[in-house]
Amino acid sequence: MRVFDVFIQEQKVVSCIDIFARVGANRPLVISDLKTFVDGDEGLSIRVEGVVGSPIVCGISIRKDSPSNSGEVELPELMGVPQMQECGIKESDDCEVARELQKLQRDYEFQKKELAETKRVLEVLKRDNQLKSRECKEAWKSLQDLQNELMRKSMHVGSLAFAIEGQVKEKSRWFSSLRDLTRKLKIMKMEHIKLSEDALAYKKCLVDINEMGSTIQSTISHQVNLHEDLKIKFTEGAKERKELYNKVLELKGNIRVFCRCRPLNTEEIASGASMTIDFESARDGELTVKSNGAPRKTFRFDAVFGPQADQVDVFQDTAPFATSVLDGYNVCIFAYGQTGTGKTFTMEGTEEARGVNFRTLEELFRIIKERQKLFRYDISVSVLEVYNEHLRDLLVSGTQPGAAAKRLEIRQVGEGVHHVPGLVEAHVNNMSEVWEVLQTGSNARAVGSTNANEHSSRSHCIHCVMVKGENLLNGECTRSKLWLVDLAGSERVAKTEVQGERLKETQNINRSLSALGDVISALATKSPHIPFRNSKLTHLLQDSLGGDSKTLMFIQISPNESDLSETLCSLNFASRVRGIELGPAKKQLDTTELLKYKQTVEKTKQDIKSKDCAN
């Protein structure tokens, strides 16, 4: 196998290879229909396989592709190939080949020069063509720009023509308007002349009008002053009427009744509950119960507080009772109503919104401070509850709600005076001590959860404030009591669905409230026998309901229409309570000091008599 490497320097297309060898009477071996492409410095390798014997290869002729295929005109190029050492070359063949080679080289050089010239001319023509093409493009672009500018100018001219046409029309309208205004001006001038004449006429009447105005103004001022005087007199008269009415009630001994309604809670609002109470006449002490949106019944009390009333508003009418306690009168304030209507909130309140208990004691200490130069007072507080018809002292240390404690009983120590022996009395000197005592009692109170109220009071909580007073001017001593009672709420077993211990508590609560109702009925009918001893609650409150004290009841109601039947029961009960006449309250003088004085006087008399007899 022989391998010959052929290198072509320029870019050419090879279409035919002739191999000259001594094959068949010195004829070359021609390989035709061969096309290949050589680019750059790549080489062309020719591999000859399957040659038998020892042929003599003296040269290889490579011809370029014809001009029809490659687009170039080239002469065949003959490149020498080293002669193989094992073969010999004849002289005659070399001369002929050399002449042929020289001829081909001359033709090649001539065509090469001609081709170079043709390429140079072609390059010039290409550059001219590119320049002309660029100029044509620029001319075409300029023409398009001119056409766009002409289009814009045409549109601008059209818009100007339209604007001019509009201005012409506007000018015509202006001329028309100017003619109308001129005509109206003439009319207005005529009207002005007429108005001037009228003004002169009115001017003459102005003096009379001013005189009349002055007269009317003075009359109005007089009427306003008269109205203010009447308003002041009416206010004073209403105040005096109310004071006289309260004095009449006080002389009669009527129990004063304040009605307070809680607001709807979030659950009731979310469920779409409606208000069944109308407070339009609350300032006059009236409220109206509605049923299905229509008025059903109107109730009248000493004061009515709607859902918007706060603790300050409620206590404003309660404050005078604190003065009565310091003046030596027994006072009882209690809250009655259905469970979940806000009785505990009204009486005890919270640290942010103090209730009647705290505010009443605060008012006591305020008045004591004002009277400190004339009176000396000693205040003590007891807290107890009536739980399942048993009395429990809530100030005993270690007392737990519902736990068994020392048995307490009610004893009568004098005519119309009852006492609970063994009851803890905490002496207090300021409001911080008062609040501590109130919180101690409240925390020890029995509470539980029912369907009607998550924190339902399961007992009647009673705060007893004992006040001992001494008049520093005349030595008069008083001993009075202030009862602050938060009654447990009335419940319907079917509605609260209580069982077990809660059922027993409910039965005892309802029984004691029923006994309170019996006492109220007996007092209302002025029955000779009042069943105070039917319940621990009524027995304990006998001093307050028996005629020697001033009594105030808060009736608590719910505005929810689903509680309408319980609300009506509470309101009817409060109406009966308001009609009870207990008689005038009596001042509670401390007779122990009086007895001491009497004994001293008697002893002095005896000593004088004995001295007289001796003489």
MARGU-310843 format. One line per 10 residues: number of its first residue (from 1); for each residue x, y, z of C-alpha. Coordinates in nm, 2 decimals, padded with zeros to 4 digits. Layout:
N
NUM) X/Y/Z ~ ... .
***
This chain:
615
1) 00.00/00.00/00.00 ~ 00.13/00.35/-00.10 ~ 00.01/00.67/00.06 ~ 00.08/01.01/-00.10 ~ 00.02/01.34/00.07 ~ -00.08/01.63/-00.15 ~ -00.10/01.99/00.00 ~ -00.29/02.26/-00.18 ~ -00.23/02.62/-00.04 ~ -00.53/02.81/-00.17 .
11) -00.90/02.74/-00.15 ~ -00.98/02.50/-00.44 ~ -01.23/02.25/-00.55 ~ -01.08/01.92/-00.67 ~ -01.27/01.74/-00.94 ~ -01.03/01.48/-01.09 ~ -00.69/01.32/-01.00 ~ -00.46/01.16/-01.26 ~ -00.19/00.92/-01.14 ~ 00.09/00.87/-01.39 .
21) 00.25/00.54/-01.36 ~ 00.39/00.27/-01.57 ~ 00.07/00.09/-01.59 ~ -00.04/-00.06/-01.92 ~ 00.21/00.08/-02.19 ~ 00.29/00.40/-01.98 ~ -00.06/00.53/-01.97 ~ -00.17/00.72/-01.68 ~ -00.43/00.59/-01.43 ~ -00.71/00.84/-01.44 .
31) -00.96/00.87/-01.15 ~ -01.25/01.08/-01.28 ~ -01.58/01.20/-01.13 ~ -01.40/01.28/-00.80 ~ -01.49/01.60/-00.63 ~ -01.36/01.73/-00.30 ~ -01.30/02.07/-00.13 ~ -00.98/02.18/00.04 ~ -00.99/02.48/00.28 ~ -00.69/02.65/00.44 .
41) -00.39/02.45/00.54 ~ -00.56/02.12/00.54 ~ -00.40/01.84/00.34 ~ -00.54/01.60/00.09 ~ -00.44/01.24/00.15 ~ -00.45/00.99/-00.13 ~ -00.45/00.63/-00.03 ~ -00.39/00.35/-00.31 ~ -00.50/00.01/-00.20 ~ -00.52/-00.33/-00.38 .
51) -00.21/-00.26/-00.62 ~ -00.04/-00.58/-00.74 ~ 00.32/-00.58/-00.83 ~ 00.56/-00.29/-00.83 ~ 00.41/-00.01/-01.04 ~ 00.61/00.30/-01.10 ~ 00.44/00.62/-00.99 ~ 00.60/00.93/-01.14 ~ 00.34/01.20/-01.07 ~ -00.01/01.30/-00.98 .
61) -00.21/01.55/-01.17 ~ -00.49/01.73/-00.98 ~ -00.74/01.95/-01.17 ~ -00.98/02.20/-01.03 ~ -01.35/02.19/-01.09 ~ -01.48/02.33/-01.42 ~ -01.59/02.70/-01.42 ~ -01.95/02.59/-01.45 ~ -01.94/02.43/-01.11 ~ -01.70/02.64/-00.91 .
71) -01.74/02.98/-01.07 ~ -01.36/03.01/-01.11 ~ -01.12/02.95/-01.40 ~ -00.81/02.76/-01.31 ~ -00.56/02.56/-01.51 ~ -00.47/02.21/-01.40 ~ -00.20/02.22/-01.14 ~ 00.06/01.96/-01.14 ~ 00.24/01.89/-00.83 ~ 00.54/01.67/-00.82 .
81) 00.56/01.37/-00.60 ~ 00.89/01.23/-00.50 ~ 00.99/00.94/-00.71 ~ 01.01/00.62/-00.54 ~ 01.37/00.50/-00.51 ~ 01.30/00.15/-00.63 ~ 01.18/00.28/-00.98 ~ 01.37/00.45/-01.28 ~ 01.25/00.74/-01.51 ~ 01.33/00.77/-01.88 .
91) 01.48/01.09/-02.03 ~ 01.23/01.12/-02.31 ~ 00.93/01.12/-02.10 ~ 01.09/01.38/-01.87 ~ 01.15/01.63/-02.16 ~ 00.80/01.60/-02.29 ~ 00.65/01.64/-01.95 ~ 00.87/01.94/-01.88 ~ 00.76/02.12/-02.20 ~ 00.40/02.04/-02.13 .
101) 00.45/02.17/-01.78 ~ 00.61/02.50/-01.89 ~ 00.32/02.56/-02.13 ~ 00.07/02.49/-01.87 ~ 00.25/02.72/-01.62 ~ 00.25/03.01/-01.87 ~ -00.11/02.97/-01.95 ~ -00.17/02.95/-01.57 ~ 00.02/03.27/-01.50 ~ -00.16/03.45/-01.78 .
111) -00.50/03.34/-01.67 ~ -00.41/03.41/-01.31 ~ -00.32/03.77/-01.39 ~ -00.64/03.81/-01.60 ~ -00.84/03.66/-01.31 ~ -00.68/03.90/-01.06 ~ -00.76/04.20/-01.29 ~ -01.11/04.07/-01.32 ~ -01.14/04.04/-00.94 ~ -01.01/04.39/-00.89 .
121) -01.26/04.53/-01.14 ~ -01.53/04.32/-00.97 ~ -01.44/04.46/-00.63 ~ -01.46/04.82/-00.76 ~ -01.79/04.75/-00.91 ~ -01.91/04.59/-00.58 ~ -01.80/04.90/-00.39 ~ -01.97/05.13/-00.64 ~ -02.29/04.91/-00.62 ~ -02.29/04.93/-00.24 .
131) -02.24/05.31/-00.25 ~ -02.52/05.35/-00.49 ~ -02.74/05.12/-00.29 ~ -02.67/05.32/00.03 ~ -02.75/05.64/-00.16 ~ -03.07/05.49/-00.29 ~ -03.17/05.39/00.06 ~ -03.10/05.73/00.20 ~ -03.29/05.89/-00.08 ~ -03.59/05.66/-00.02 .
141) -03.58/05.73/00.36 ~ -03.57/06.10/00.29 ~ -03.86/06.06/00.05 ~ -04.06/05.88/00.32 ~ -03.98/06.15/00.58 ~ -04.10/06.41/00.33 ~ -04.42/06.22/00.27 ~ -04.48/06.19/00.65 ~ -04.41/06.56/00.70 ~ -04.64/06.64/00.42 .
151) -04.91/06.42/00.58 ~ -04.87/06.60/00.91 ~ -04.88/06.94/00.74 ~ -05.20/06.84/00.56 ~ -05.36/06.72/00.89 ~ -05.25/07.05/01.06 ~ -05.40/07.25/00.78 ~ -05.72/07.05/00.81 ~ -05.73/07.11/01.19 ~ -05.67/07.48/01.14 .
161) -05.94/07.50/00.89 ~ -06.18/07.32/01.13 ~ -06.07/07.55/01.42 ~ -06.12/07.86/01.20 ~ -06.47/07.73/01.10 ~ -06.55/07.68/01.47 ~ -06.43/08.03/01.56 ~ -06.64/08.17/01.28 ~ -06.94/08.00/01.43 ~ -06.84/08.10/01.78 .
171) -06.80/08.46/01.66 ~ -07.15/08.45/01.51 ~ -07.29/08.32/01.85 ~ -07.10/08.60/02.03 ~ -07.26/08.86/01.80 ~ -07.60/08.71/01.86 ~ -07.54/08.70/02.24 ~ -07.41/09.06/02.23 ~ -07.73/09.17/02.07 ~ -07.94/08.98/02.33 .
181) -07.73/09.13/02.61 ~ -07.78/09.48/02.47 ~ -08.15/09.42/02.46 ~ -08.15/09.29/02.82 ~ -07.93/09.58/02.93 ~ -08.19/09.82/02.80 ~ -08.46/09.63/02.98 ~ -08.26/09.62/03.31 ~ -08.20/10.00/03.28 ~ -08.57/10.05/03.26 .
191) -08.62/09.81/03.56 ~ -08.35/10.00/03.75 ~ -08.53/10.32/03.70 ~ -08.85/10.16/03.83 ~ -08.66/10.00/04.13 ~ -08.51/10.33/04.22 ~ -08.85/10.48/04.24 ~ -08.96/10.19/04.46 ~ -08.65/10.23/04.68 ~ -08.73/10.59/04.74 .
201) -09.08/10.49/04.84 ~ -08.96/10.21/05.07 ~ -08.70/10.44/05.22 ~ -08.98/10.66/05.34 ~ -09.13/10.36/05.51 ~ -08.80/10.24/05.67 ~ -08.82/10.48/05.96 ~ -09.16/10.34/06.06 ~ -09.03/09.98/06.01 ~ -08.73/10.05/06.24 .
211) -08.96/10.19/06.51 ~ -09.18/09.88/06.49 ~ -08.87/09.66/06.50 ~ -08.74/09.82/06.81 ~ -09.08/09.77/06.97 ~ -09.10/09.41/06.87 ~ -08.74/09.35/06.98 ~ -08.81/09.49/07.33 ~ -09.12/09.28/07.35 ~ -08.93/08.97/07.25 .
221) -08.65/09.04/07.51 ~ -08.92/09.08/07.77 ~ -09.08/08.75/07.67 ~ -08.74/08.57/07.68 ~ -08.67/08.70/08.03 ~ -09.02/08.60/08.13 ~ -08.96/08.26/07.98 ~ -08.63/08.21/08.16 ~ -08.80/08.31/08.49 ~ -09.08/08.07/08.43 .
231) -08.83/07.80/08.33 ~ -08.63/07.86/08.66 ~ -08.95/07.86/08.86 ~ -09.07/07.54/08.69 ~ -08.74/07.37/08.76 ~ -08.75/07.48/09.12 ~ -09.11/07.38/09.14 ~ -09.04/07.04/09.00 ~ -08.75/06.99/09.24 ~ -08.96/07.11/09.53 .
241) -09.25/06.88/09.42 ~ -09.01/06.59/09.40 ~ -08.87/06.67/09.74 ~ -09.22/06.70/09.89 ~ -09.32/06.37/09.72 ~ -09.01/06.20/09.87 ~ -09.10/06.35/10.21 ~ -09.45/06.21/10.18 ~ -09.31/05.87/10.09 ~ -09.07/05.90/10.38 .
251) -09.35/05.99/10.61 ~ -09.56/05.70/10.48 ~ -09.25/05.48/10.50 ~ -09.28/05.36/10.15 ~ -09.01/05.14/10.01 ~ -08.84/05.33/09.72 ~ -08.80/05.12/09.41 ~ -08.54/05.18/09.14 ~ -08.56/04.98/08.81 ~ -08.24/04.91/08.62 .
261) -08.22/04.72/08.28 ~ -07.90/04.55/08.16 ~ -07.79/04.58/07.80 ~ -07.81/04.30/07.55 ~ -07.50/04.09/07.56 ~ -07.29/03.99/07.25 ~ -07.45/03.65/07.22 ~ -07.80/03.80/07.22 ~ -07.70/04.06/06.97 ~ -07.55/03.79/06.74 .
271) -07.86/03.59/06.76 ~ -08.08/03.89/06.66 ~ -08.26/03.94/06.99 ~ -08.49/04.24/07.01 ~ -08.55/04.49/07.29 ~ -08.88/04.44/07.47 ~ -08.86/04.75/07.70 ~ -08.92/05.11/07.59 ~ -08.73/05.37/07.79 ~ -08.86/05.68/07.62 .
281) -09.01/05.81/07.95 ~ -08.74/05.68/08.17 ~ -08.66/06.04/08.30 ~ -09.02/06.05/08.44 ~ -08.97/05.72/08.61 ~ -09.18/05.52/08.36 ~ -09.10/05.23/08.13 ~ -09.32/05.04/07.88 ~ -09.31/04.67/07.82 ~ -09.37/04.58/07.45 .
291) -09.49/04.25/07.31 ~ -09.45/04.18/06.94 ~ -09.35/04.55/06.89 ~ -09.67/04.69/07.05 ~ -09.70/04.85/07.40 ~ -09.83/04.60/07.65 ~ -09.81/04.75/08.00 ~ -09.65/05.06/08.16 ~ -09.49/05.06/08.50 ~ -09.39/05.36/08.72 .
301) -09.11/05.36/08.97 ~ -08.91/05.62/09.17 ~ -08.63/05.60/08.91 ~ -08.57/05.41/08.59 ~ -08.22/05.34/08.45 ~ -08.18/05.21/08.09 ~ -07.90/05.00/07.94 ~ -07.69/05.31/07.88 ~ -07.69/05.42/08.24 ~ -07.35/05.37/08.42 .
311) -07.27/05.31/08.79 ~ -07.24/05.68/08.86 ~ -07.59/05.76/08.73 ~ -07.73/05.48/08.94 ~ -07.56/05.59/09.26 ~ -07.66/05.96/09.22 ~ -08.01/05.89/09.35 ~ -07.88/05.64/09.61 ~ -07.63/05.88/09.78 ~ -07.88/06.04/10.03 .
321) -07.93/05.70/10.20 ~ -07.56/05.73/10.32 ~ -07.65/06.05/10.50 ~ -07.95/05.89/10.66 ~ -07.73/05.61/10.81 ~ -07.50/05.87/10.97 ~ -07.80/06.06/11.10 ~ -07.89/05.74/11.30 ~ -08.15/05.57/11.07 ~ -08.14/05.21/10.97 .
331) -08.11/05.17/10.59 ~ -08.16/04.87/10.37 ~ -08.06/04.85/10.00 ~ -08.12/04.53/09.82 ~ -08.13/04.41/09.45 ~ -08.40/04.17/09.33 ~ -08.45/04.01/08.99 ~ -08.41/03.72/08.75 ~ -08.07/03.54/08.74 ~ -07.83/03.70/08.49 .
341) -07.99/04.05/08.50 ~ -07.69/04.22/08.67 ~ -07.78/04.23/09.04 ~ -07.42/04.16/09.16 ~ -07.28/04.41/08.91 ~ -07.51/04.68/09.05 ~ -07.43/04.60/09.41 ~ -07.07/04.50/09.40 ~ -06.95/04.62/09.05 ~ -06.58/04.58/08.95 .
351) -06.26/04.75/09.03 ~ -06.31/04.97/08.73 ~ -06.68/05.03/08.78 ~ -06.76/05.03/09.15 ~ -07.10/04.93/09.26 ~ -07.35/05.06/09.52 ~ -07.17/04.88/09.81 ~ -06.84/05.05/09.76 ~ -06.98/05.39/09.66 ~ -07.21/05.40/09.96 .
361) -06.93/05.33/10.20 ~ -06.71/05.58/10.02 ~ -06.99/05.84/10.07 ~ -07.01/05.75/10.44 ~ -06.64/05.82/10.48 ~ -06.66/06.15/10.29 ~ -06.95/06.28/10.51 ~ -06.76/06.16/10.82 ~ -06.46/06.37/10.71 ~ -06.69/06.67/10.67 .
371) -06.84/06.62/11.02 ~ -06.52/06.52/11.20 ~ -06.54/06.84/11.41 ~ -06.90/06.78/11.52 ~ -06.94/06.40/11.53 ~ -06.73/06.10/11.60 ~ -06.81/05.77/11.42 ~ -06.71/05.41/11.45 ~ -06.76/05.19/11.15 ~ -06.76/04.81/11.13 .
381) -06.85/04.57/10.85 ~ -06.99/04.21/10.85 ~ -07.04/03.99/10.55 ~ -07.27/03.68/10.56 ~ -07.47/03.48/10.32 ~ -07.79/03.27/10.33 ~ -07.70/02.95/10.16 ~ -07.95/02.66/10.15 ~ -08.14/02.83/10.45 ~ -07.82/02.84/10.65 .
391) -07.63/03.15/10.76 ~ -07.26/03.16/10.68 ~ -07.00/03.41/10.79 ~ -06.79/03.50/10.49 ~ -06.52/03.68/10.69 ~ -06.42/03.37/10.88 ~ -06.07/03.28/10.77 ~ -06.05/02.97/10.56 ~ -06.42/02.99/10.46 ~ -06.48/02.81/10.12 .
401) -06.79/02.85/09.90 ~ -07.04/02.59/10.00 ~ -06.83/02.45/10.29 ~ -06.97/02.37/10.63 ~ -06.91/02.64/10.89 ~ -07.00/02.75/11.24 ~ -07.38/02.75/11.28 ~ -07.52/03.10/11.31 ~ -07.87/03.19/11.44 ~ -08.07/03.51/11.45 .
411) -08.15/03.64/11.80 ~ -08.39/03.92/11.91 ~ -08.21/04.15/12.15 ~ -08.48/04.41/12.19 ~ -08.81/04.53/12.05 ~ -08.77/04.52/11.67 ~ -08.40/04.46/11.70 ~ -08.23/04.14/11.58 ~ -07.88/04.03/11.60 ~ -07.66/03.74/11.49 .
421) -07.43/03.64/11.77 ~ -07.08/03.52/11.68 ~ -07.07/03.72/11.35 ~ -06.73/03.87/11.27 ~ -06.73/04.25/11.27 ~ -06.43/04.40/11.09 ~ -06.35/04.76/11.20 ~ -06.26/04.98/10.90 ~ -06.11/05.33/10.90 ~ -06.06/05.40/10.53 .
431) -06.17/05.28/10.19 ~ -05.88/05.05/10.13 ~ -05.98/04.85/10.43 ~ -06.34/04.85/10.31 ~ -06.25/04.72/09.97 ~ -06.04/04.44/10.13 ~ -06.33/04.33/10.34 ~ -06.58/04.35/10.05 ~ -06.34/04.14/09.83 ~ -06.29/03.88/10.10 .
441) -06.66/03.84/10.14 ~ -06.72/03.83/09.76 ~ -06.45/03.57/09.70 ~ -06.60/03.34/09.97 ~ -06.95/03.36/09.83 ~ -07.11/03.05/09.67 ~ -07.14/03.08/09.29 ~ -07.21/02.82/09.02 ~ -07.27/02.79/08.65 ~ -07.62/02.73/08.50 .
451) -07.77/02.76/08.15 ~ -07.90/03.11/08.24 ~ -07.58/03.25/08.39 ~ -07.22/03.12/08.38 ~ -07.14/03.28/08.71 ~ -07.47/03.25/08.89 ~ -07.49/03.35/09.26 ~ -07.61/03.05/09.46 ~ -07.68/03.24/09.78 ~ -07.82/03.57/09.92 .
461) -07.51/03.79/10.01 ~ -07.56/04.04/10.29 ~ -07.33/04.32/10.39 ~ -07.41/04.47/10.73 ~ -07.24/04.81/10.81 ~ -07.28/04.91/11.18 ~ -07.23/05.28/11.25 ~ -07.19/05.41/11.60 ~ -07.21/05.79/11.62 ~ -07.16/06.05/11.89 .
471) -07.26/06.42/11.87 ~ -06.97/06.61/12.03 ~ -07.19/06.91/12.11 ~ -07.48/06.75/12.30 ~ -07.34/06.40/12.37 ~ -07.62/06.23/12.17 ~ -07.53/05.88/12.06 ~ -07.68/05.68/11.77 ~ -07.64/05.31/11.67 ~ -07.76/05.25/11.31 .
481) -07.72/04.97/11.05 ~ -07.68/04.97/10.68 ~ -07.79/04.65/10.50 ~ -07.66/04.60/10.15 ~ -07.82/04.28/10.01 ~ -07.75/04.11/09.68 ~ -08.03/03.85/09.65 ~ -07.98/03.54/09.45 ~ -08.17/03.54/09.12 ~ -08.51/03.37/09.07 .
491) -08.48/03.07/08.84 ~ -08.71/02.84/08.65 ~ -08.58/02.48/08.68 ~ -08.71/02.39/08.34 ~ -08.51/02.68/08.18 ~ -08.18/02.65/08.38 ~ -08.19/02.26/08.36 ~ -08.00/02.22/08.69 ~ -07.95/01.89/08.87 ~ -07.81/01.75/09.20 .
501) -07.67/02.02/09.43 ~ -07.76/02.30/09.19 ~ -08.12/02.18/09.20 ~ -08.12/02.19/09.58 ~ -07.97/02.54/09.57 ~ -08.24/02.66/09.32 ~ -08.52/02.52/09.53 ~ -08.39/02.70/09.85 ~ -08.34/03.02/09.65 ~ -08.69/03.01/09.51 .
511) -08.84/02.92/09.85 ~ -08.67/03.21/10.03 ~ -08.78/03.45/09.75 ~ -09.13/03.31/09.77 ~ -09.12/03.39/10.15 ~ -09.01/03.74/10.07 ~ -09.31/03.77/09.83 ~ -09.54/03.65/10.11 ~ -09.40/03.92/10.34 ~ -09.45/04.18/10.08 .
521) -09.81/04.08/10.02 ~ -09.88/04.08/10.39 ~ -09.73/04.42/10.43 ~ -09.92/04.55/10.12 ~ -10.26/04.43/10.26 ~ -10.16/04.54/10.62 ~ -10.22/04.20/10.75 ~ -10.19/04.17/11.13 ~ -09.95/03.88/11.09 ~ -09.63/03.92/10.88 .
531) -09.46/03.58/10.81 ~ -09.10/03.70/10.87 ~ -08.99/03.37/11.02 ~ -09.08/03.16/10.72 ~ -08.73/03.21/10.59 ~ -08.38/03.30/10.72 ~ -08.37/03.58/10.46 ~ -08.70/03.75/10.57 ~ -08.62/03.69/10.94 ~ -08.28/03.87/10.89 .
541) -08.44/04.16/10.70 ~ -08.72/04.20/10.96 ~ -08.56/04.52/11.09 ~ -08.56/04.67/10.74 ~ -08.90/04.57/10.64 ~ -09.07/04.61/10.97 ~ -09.10/04.99/10.97 ~ -08.80/05.13/11.15 ~ -08.58/05.18/10.85 ~ -08.55/05.34/10.51 .
551) -08.56/05.08/10.24 ~ -08.45/05.09/09.87 ~ -08.50/04.81/09.63 ~ -08.32/04.77/09.29 ~ -08.54/04.57/09.05 ~ -08.31/04.42/08.78 ~ -08.46/04.32/08.45 ~ -08.35/04.18/08.11 ~ -08.44/04.35/07.78 ~ -08.44/04.03/07.59 .
561) -08.78/03.93/07.45 ~ -08.72/03.56/07.54 ~ -08.71/03.67/07.91 ~ -09.04/03.86/07.89 ~ -09.24/03.65/08.13 ~ -08.97/03.67/08.40 ~ -08.94/04.04/08.34 ~ -09.31/04.09/08.39 ~ -09.31/03.89/08.71 ~ -09.02/04.11/08.85 .
571) -09.19/04.43/08.75 ~ -09.53/04.33/08.90 ~ -09.35/04.23/09.22 ~ -09.17/04.57/09.23 ~ -09.50/04.75/09.18 ~ -09.64/04.58/09.49 ~ -09.33/04.66/09.69 ~ -09.35/05.03/09.59 ~ -09.71/05.05/09.73 ~ -09.62/04.93/10.08 .
581) -09.64/05.18/10.36 ~ -09.41/05.10/10.65 ~ -09.46/05.42/10.84 ~ -09.20/05.69/10.92 ~ -08.85/05.57/11.00 ~ -08.73/05.61/11.36 ~ -08.40/05.75/11.47 ~ -08.20/05.47/11.65 ~ -08.07/05.63/11.97 ~ -07.82/05.44/12.18 .
591) -08.01/05.39/12.50 ~ -07.72/05.23/12.69 ~ -07.56/05.57/12.75 ~ -07.90/05.72/12.85 ~ -07.95/05.44/13.11 ~ -07.61/05.52/13.26 ~ -07.71/05.89/13.29 ~ -08.04/05.80/13.45 ~ -07.87/05.57/13.70 ~ -07.62/05.84/13.78 .
601) -07.90/06.09/13.85 ~ -08.09/05.85/14.07 ~ -07.78/05.77/14.26 ~ -07.72/06.14/14.31 ~ -08.07/06.19/14.43 ~ -08.04/05.91/14.69 ~ -07.71/06.06/14.82 ~ -07.88/06.40/14.86 ~ -08.18/06.24/15.05 ~ -07.95/06.04/15.28 .
611) -07.75/06.36/15.36 ~ -08.07/06.55/15.44 ~ -08.19/06.27/15.67 ~ -07.86/06.26/15.85 ~ -07.88/06.63/15.91 .
***
